[in-house]
Amino acid sequence: MTPSTDHTVLTAMLAPAFFLTATASLLLSANNRLARIIDRARTLLRELADVEEESERSLLEKRIALQRQRSLIILRAGQLLYGAISCFVGTSLAVAVDTFTGHRLGSVPTWLAAVGVVAMLAASLLLARESTLAVTAINEEMDHRKVRRKAPPLTG
């Protein structure tokens, strides 16, 4: 290998790093969101244990179901993002191996990169869907919040 070939190979190996950075950022966000969903679900479960009124119990059960749906969407997004990271690392390694083997891997590096990008796209769409559910959840809670009214002053 010549210095110019070395540089070309290293450049090609580093290109997936940009996707890795973006994917890692999305994964961090997804994991933070999952933690918040779990905390909210635990709070709702504690509230449910203390509720006896059927209408309020039903409302809390719906809220818990929504949190479950959100957590499953985030889980799938996280799995896709971990898959994307694997593909981008695999792309980088495949470029190196392809160079050392005289370009015998053909389009394998390109396919790995493409699969990583598709996984990242799918995860982004799931994260957008979960954001919509989060807004739905908070709007529902605001619509059904308990309004505490002060007792009217006693007039004598």
N, C-alpha and C positions, 0 to 999 in steps of 0.2 A: 504494500500500500504506500502511496505517496502522501506527502503532507496535504495536498489539496483534496485527495480522496478521504483522508482521515477527517478533515474539516467537514466535508460533505456528509460523511456518515454521522459524525457527532451532531451536526445541525439537524439531520433527519431524525436522530434519536431524541433530540431535545424538543422537537415540535410537539410531541404528545404532552410535554410538560405543561403547556398552556392549557390544554384540556384538563389535565390533572388538577391544576390550580382551581379552575372553575368548578370542577366536580367536587373537590374537597370543600370548597366554600358552600356549595349546595348541600353537601352531606352534613356539614356543621350546622347549617340552618335547620335541616330536617331533624337532626338529633335534638336540637334545642326545642323545636316545636313538639317533638314526641314527648320530651320531658314535661313540657307544660300541659300537654293533653293528659298524661298520666296523673299529674298533680290534680288537675281539674276533676278527673274521673274519681280519684280517691276522695276528694272533698264531697262530690255528689253522693258517693256510696255511704259516707259517714252521715250525710244529711238524710239519706233514705232510711237508714236504720232508726232514726228518731221520729219518722213521720208515720202518723196513723190515719190521717184523712186520705181517703181513696183518690180524690181528684189531684191532690198535691203529690201523692205517691206516683200516680200515673205520669204526671208532668216530669218528675225526677227520673223515672224510668226511661222516658223518651229522651231526656237530656243525656243520660248514661249511654243509651243506644247510639246517639249521635257522636259521643266521644269515642265509642268503640269503632264506629265507622271511620272517624278521622284517624284513629291510631292505626287501623289496618291500611289505610291509604298511605300514611307516612311510612309504615313498615315496607310496603311495596316499593315506594320511591327510594328508600334507603337501600334496599336490595339491588335495585337497578343502578343506583349510584356506585355501590361497591363493585358491581359487575362492570360498569364503565371504567372505573379505576383499574380493574384487572386488565381490561382490554387495552387501555392506554399504556400501561406498563408492558403488556405483551407486545404491543406495537413497537415500542422502543427496543425491546429485546430482539424482536423479529427482524428489525432493520439491521441490527448488529450481526446477527446470525446469518442473515441473507448476504451481507457483504462478505463475511468470512467464508461462506460456502460457494462463492461465485454466483450469486443471485439465483439460487436454486429454489427459493421459497416462492418465487413468482409474486402473486398478488396477496399473499398472506398478510403482510404488514398493512396493506390498504384495507383489507377486509376487517382486520382487528380494529383499526381506527374507525371504520364505518360503523361497526357494531357498537363500539363505545359511544360514538356520537348519537346513534339511535337510542341507546339506553339512557343517555343523558337527556335527550329530548322527551322520551316517555316519562322519565322521573320529573322533569320540569312541568309537564302537563298534570301529573298527579299532584305535585305541590300546589299548582294553581287551583286544582279541584278542592284540595284540602283547605286552602285559604278561603274559598267560597263557603265551605261548610263551617269554618270558624266564624265568619261573619254571620251566617245563618244562626249559629248557636248563640252568639252574643245578642243578636237582635231578638231572638225568641226569649232570652232571659230578661231583656229589658222590657219586652212587651208584657211579661208575666211577673214582673217584680212585685214583691210585697210592698205596699205603700203603708208606711207607718204614719198614722195621723195623730196629731196631738189631741188630747181630750179638750173639749171646749172649756173655757174657764168657768168656774162656778160663780154664778152671780147671786148675790144674797140679798 
